[in-house]
Amino acid sequence: MNDASPAYGLWGMVFVNSAVFIFFAFSFFKPKTPRDWRSFSGFSAFIVALFAEMYGFPLTIYFMSGWLQSHYPGVNWLSHDAGHLLETLFGWKANPHLGPFHILSFIFIGGGFILISTSWHALYEAQRRNELAVTGPYARIRHPQYVGFILVMFGFLMQWPTILTLAMFPVLVWMYVRLAHAEERDSRAAFAEAYVRYVEDVPGFIPKFRTPRSRSAL
């Protein structure tokens, strides 16, 4: 936590890391509709804000510098390791990349990307047959891709919390919920009673770990 070399002002790292994760998400999500692009754009803005503070300008560290220095006087707050705030604040003394919050963040991030990818394949196959998507993750929740984006963002918050991303997170969750409601209106218009039965059987965002009813009638 006391690495003396500053780790900010690295705008090349901001660009490269942002581009990698945005392209990674794009390859999994493959946005097509205006609604897809709105959800993807919100996620991309979150990623840029995250890496801008991680490698560019530590706005959160500067904003909290008085409190941080008074409560943790032995920490070099301009080092990269100290930017892992949860590990630092909870007293993790070893490499923060091996800390419990950092490891847990990878589970959320990896799980979110896997959910986005598998959901896209299930949705693509259903759209190709002009059917309602009810297989794969859609058998458990109605909006798995939105849930995937939320999991990824939550994972990054655990890894590197900032004032801006903490403020953006609930706004983006609210946006995804609104997009999901709009998506459901379109699905009701397209699939009528079949979608009503699907809604009765499958929750929107939080899965129920039980055996779903047969959907052969859908």
C-alpha positions as CSV (number, residue, x, y, z in Angstrom):
1,M,0.0,0.0,0.0
2,N,3.0,2.3,0.3
3,D,4.3,2.1,-3.3
4,A,6.0,5.4,-3.9
5,S,5.5,5.7,-7.7
6,P,2.4,7.6,-8.7
7,A,0.0,5.7,-10.9
8,Y,-2.1,8.5,-12.5
9,G,-1.9,10.6,-15.6
10,L,-1.7,7.5,-17.7
11,W,-4.3,8.4,-20.2
12,G,-3.0,5.8,-22.7
13,M,-3.9,3.2,-20.1
14,V,-7.4,4.8,-19.8
15,F,-7.9,4.6,-23.5
16,V,-6.6,1.0,-23.9
17,N,-8.5,-0.5,-20.9
18,S,-11.7,1.3,-21.8
19,A,-11.5,0.2,-25.4
20,V,-10.8,-3.4,-24.4
21,F,-13.7,-3.8,-22.1
22,I,-16.1,-1.9,-24.3
23,F,-15.2,-4.0,-27.3
24,F,-15.4,-7.1,-25.1
25,A,-18.9,-6.2,-24.1
26,F,-19.8,-5.3,-27.7
27,S,-18.7,-8.7,-28.9
28,F,-20.9,-10.4,-26.3
29,F,-24.0,-8.1,-26.5
30,K,-24.0,-7.2,-30.2
31,P,-26.4,-4.3,-30.0
32,K,-28.8,-3.8,-32.9
33,T,-31.9,-1.9,-31.9
34,P,-31.9,1.7,-30.5
35,R,-32.8,0.2,-27.1
36,D,-29.7,-2.1,-27.3
37,W,-27.5,0.9,-28.1
38,R,-28.9,2.9,-25.2
39,S,-28.1,0.1,-22.7
40,F,-24.7,-0.4,-24.3
41,S,-23.9,3.3,-24.3
42,G,-24.7,3.6,-20.6
43,F,-22.4,0.7,-19.8
44,S,-19.7,2.2,-21.9
45,A,-19.9,5.6,-20.1
46,F,-19.5,3.7,-16.8
47,I,-16.4,2.0,-18.1
48,V,-14.8,5.2,-19.3
49,A,-15.5,6.9,-16.0
50,L,-14.1,4.0,-14.1
51,F,-10.8,3.8,-15.9
52,A,-10.4,7.6,-16.1
53,E,-10.1,7.6,-12.3
54,M,-8.2,4.3,-12.1
55,Y,-5.4,5.6,-14.3
56,G,-6.1,9.2,-15.3
57,F,-7.1,11.6,-12.5
58,P,-8.0,10.3,-9.0
59,L,-11.0,12.6,-8.4
60,T,-12.3,10.5,-5.5
61,I,-8.9,10.3,-3.8
62,Y,-8.5,14.1,-4.0
63,F,-12.1,14.7,-2.8
64,M,-11.6,12.5,0.2
65,S,-7.9,13.3,0.8
66,G,-8.4,15.2,4.1
67,W,-10.4,12.3,5.7
68,L,-8.1,9.6,4.2
69,Q,-4.9,11.2,5.3
70,S,-6.2,11.8,8.9
71,H,-7.4,8.2,9.3
72,Y,-4.7,6.4,7.3
73,P,-1.6,8.6,7.6
74,G,0.8,5.8,6.5
75,V,-0.8,5.3,3.1
76,N,0.5,6.8,-0.1
77,W,-2.8,7.7,-1.6
78,L,-1.3,8.4,-5.1
79,S,-0.1,4.8,-5.5
80,H,-2.2,2.4,-7.6
81,D,-2.5,-0.1,-4.7
82,A,-4.2,2.5,-2.5
83,G,-6.8,3.1,-5.1
84,H,-8.3,-0.3,-4.2
85,L,-10.2,1.5,-1.5
86,L,-12.1,-1.4,0.0
87,E,-9.0,-3.4,0.6
88,T,-7.2,-0.4,2.0
89,L,-10.1,0.8,4.3
90,F,-10.6,-2.7,5.7
91,G,-6.9,-3.1,6.5
92,W,-5.8,-5.6,3.8
93,K,-2.0,-5.4,4.1
94,A,-1.0,-7.7,1.2
95,N,-1.3,-7.2,-2.5
96,P,-4.7,-5.7,-3.1
97,H,-5.1,-7.7,-6.3
98,L,-5.3,-10.8,-4.1
99,G,-7.7,-9.2,-1.6
100,P,-11.1,-10.6,-1.0
101,F,-13.0,-7.7,-2.6
102,H,-10.8,-7.8,-5.7
103,I,-11.3,-11.6,-6.1
104,L,-15.0,-11.3,-5.5
105,S,-15.2,-8.6,-8.1
106,F,-13.8,-10.9,-10.7
107,I,-16.6,-13.4,-9.9
108,F,-19.2,-10.7,-10.6
109,I,-17.5,-9.4,-13.7
110,G,-16.9,-12.8,-15.2
111,G,-20.3,-14.0,-14.3
112,G,-21.9,-10.9,-15.8
113,F,-20.1,-11.3,-19.1
114,I,-20.9,-15.0,-19.3
115,L,-24.6,-14.2,-18.6
116,I,-24.6,-11.5,-21.4
117,S,-23.0,-14.0,-23.9
118,T,-25.2,-17.0,-23.2
119,S,-28.3,-14.8,-23.2
120,W,-27.4,-13.3,-26.6
121,H,-27.1,-16.8,-28.1
122,A,-30.5,-17.9,-26.7
123,L,-32.1,-14.7,-27.9
124,Y,-30.5,-14.9,-31.3
125,E,-31.8,-18.4,-31.9
126,A,-35.3,-17.4,-30.7
127,Q,-35.4,-14.4,-33.0
128,R,-34.1,-16.4,-35.9
129,R,-37.1,-18.7,-35.5
130,N,-39.4,-15.8,-34.7
131,E,-40.1,-17.3,-31.3
132,L,-40.2,-16.1,-27.7
133,A,-36.8,-16.6,-26.0
134,V,-37.5,-19.0,-23.1
135,T,-34.3,-21.1,-23.0
136,G,-30.9,-20.7,-21.4
137,P,-30.8,-17.8,-18.9
138,Y,-34.3,-16.7,-20.2
139,A,-35.7,-19.8,-18.5
140,R,-34.8,-18.2,-15.1
141,I,-35.1,-14.5,-15.6
142,R,-36.7,-12.3,-18.3
143,H,-33.9,-9.8,-18.7
144,P,-30.6,-11.7,-18.3
145,Q,-28.6,-9.3,-20.5
146,Y,-29.5,-6.3,-18.4
147,V,-28.7,-8.3,-15.2
148,G,-25.4,-9.2,-16.8
149,F,-24.5,-5.5,-17.3
150,I,-25.5,-4.7,-13.7
151,L,-23.3,-7.6,-12.4
152,V,-20.3,-6.4,-14.3
153,M,-20.7,-2.8,-13.1
154,F,-21.2,-4.0,-9.5
155,G,-18.0,-6.0,-9.8
156,F,-16.0,-3.0,-10.9
157,L,-17.5,-1.0,-8.1
158,M,-16.1,-3.6,-5.6
159,Q,-12.7,-3.5,-7.3
160,W,-12.4,0.3,-7.7
161,P,-15.2,2.4,-6.2
162,T,-15.3,6.1,-7.2
163,I,-17.7,8.9,-6.5
164,L,-18.7,9.2,-10.1
165,T,-19.3,5.5,-10.7
166,L,-21.2,5.1,-7.4
167,A,-23.4,8.0,-8.6
168,M,-23.8,6.5,-12.1
169,F,-24.6,2.9,-10.9
170,P,-28.2,3.5,-9.5
171,V,-29.0,5.8,-12.5
172,L,-27.9,3.0,-14.9
173,V,-29.9,0.4,-13.0
174,W,-32.9,2.6,-13.2
175,M,-32.3,3.0,-16.9
176,Y,-32.1,-0.8,-17.4
177,V,-35.3,-1.3,-15.5
178,R,-37.1,1.3,-17.7
179,L,-35.7,-0.3,-20.9
180,A,-36.8,-3.7,-19.6
181,H,-40.4,-2.4,-19.1
182,A,-40.4,-1.0,-22.7
183,E,-39.1,-4.3,-24.0
184,E,-41.9,-6.1,-22.2
185,R,-44.5,-3.9,-23.8
186,D,-43.1,-4.8,-27.2
187,S,-43.0,-8.5,-26.3
188,R,-46.6,-8.5,-25.2
189,A,-47.6,-6.9,-28.5
190,A,-45.6,-9.5,-30.4
191,F,-46.4,-12.7,-28.5
192,A,-49.7,-11.9,-26.7
193,E,-50.9,-14.6,-24.3
194,A,-47.7,-16.6,-24.6
195,Y,-45.7,-13.7,-23.1
196,V,-48.3,-13.2,-20.4
197,R,-47.9,-16.8,-19.3
198,Y,-44.1,-16.4,-19.5
199,V,-44.2,-13.3,-17.2
200,E,-46.3,-15.3,-14.7
201,D,-43.8,-18.1,-14.6
202,V,-40.4,-16.3,-14.8
203,P,-39.3,-13.3,-12.7
204,G,-37.8,-10.2,-14.3
205,F,-34.4,-9.7,-12.6
206,I,-33.9,-12.0,-9.6
207,P,-34.2,-15.7,-10.4
208,K,-36.2,-18.2,-8.3
209,F,-34.2,-21.3,-7.9
210,R,-37.0,-23.8,-8.7
211,T,-37.9,-26.0,-11.6
212,P,-39.7,-23.8,-14.2
213,R,-43.0,-25.0,-15.5
214,S,-43.0,-26.6,-18.9
215,R,-43.1,-24.0,-21.7
216,S,-44.2,-26.2,-24.5
217,A,-47.5,-24.3,-24.5
218,L,-45.6,-21.0,-25.2
